[in-house]
């Protein structure tokens, strides 16, 4: 998408018309030129839609995670994780995940010794 946008930006109106005429003269195609601003707007709308979909997917994942953490008796770290979710603090969340991985590894190691 970005490559096409770059190509469109690099074409002047005269170049675009010359290219259009050239294509039409050697084929049966009739080409309607697009307004560059319309194309930019369409590209931005598509990008916005993709980002919105991604945000929605992440929100769904966070909500599923919260529901999972709120259902059951887990390690006290769950409260810290939920707090990091609510504050949108990805630094603390990342640190908590590292801590959780260490706890999981330590538990697996302890279980394997018996």
N, C-alpha and C positions, 0 to 999 in steps of 0.2 A: 504494500500500500504506500509506504513512504517513497519507494523508488518511482512509482507512477506519479506521485505528487511532485517529486523533484523534476521528473521529465516534463510534466505539465508546466511547472513554473519556469523551466528553461526555454520553453517555446514562446516566441513572440506571436502576436496575432497574425502578422504577415507569414511567419513560418508555418503556423498552424493552417492557415488558409492555403498555402502552397502545398503542404503535405496532403490536405484534404482534396485539393484539385488533382494532384498527382494520383492519388488512390482511385478517385472517381474516374479518371481518364483511362486507367488500365483495368478497371473492373466494373461490374454492374452495381456496385455499392453506392448508395447515396448516404453521405455522412452528415449528421447534424452536429456542429461543434457545440461543446459545452462551455458555459461561462466558468472561468477559473474559480471565481468566488463561490459559485454554486458547488463546484467539485470540492473545494476546501470545506465548505459547510457540510457536505455529505460525508466527507472523510472524518470530520470532527464528530459528527453525529454517530457514525459507526464506531469510532473509538470510545465515545462516551457510553454507548450501549454495551460495548465489551467490558468496560471498566465497571459499569453498574451491575452487570451480570456477575462479574468476579466478586464484587463487594457482597452481593446477595448470597453467593455460595459460601463466602467466608463467614457471614453472619449466621447462616444456617449451621455451619460447622461449630461456631462458638456456642450457639444455642443448644446444640446437641451435646457438646462437651459440658456445658453448665448443667444441663438436665442430668447427665450421667454422674457428675460430681455431687449433685444435690440428692441423688438417690443412693443411699447406702452409707455405711460407716467406713470412711476412709481415713487415711493418715491425716493428721492436722495440716499438712501442707496444702490440702485442698482449699482451705479457707484463703490462704495466700494466693493461690492460683485464681480463685474466683475474684478476689480483690484486684489482682492484676488485670483480669478481663474487664472488670467494671471501670477501671481507671485508664484502660487502653495503654497500659505501660508495658510495651513489648520488651524492654530491657529487663525488668524484674521478672516478667513471664519467662524469658529465655533463661535467666539464672535459676528460676524454679524448676524448669524442665531439666536443666543440667543436674540440679540437686536430686530431682526425682529419679533420673537415670542412675545416679550414684547409689541412691537408696535401693533401687531395683537390683542393681548389680550386686550390692552387698548382701541383699536378701538371697539372691540366687546362689551366691558363693557360700553363704551360711547353710543354706538348704542342701547343697551338694556335699558338704562335709559330714553330714549325718547319714 
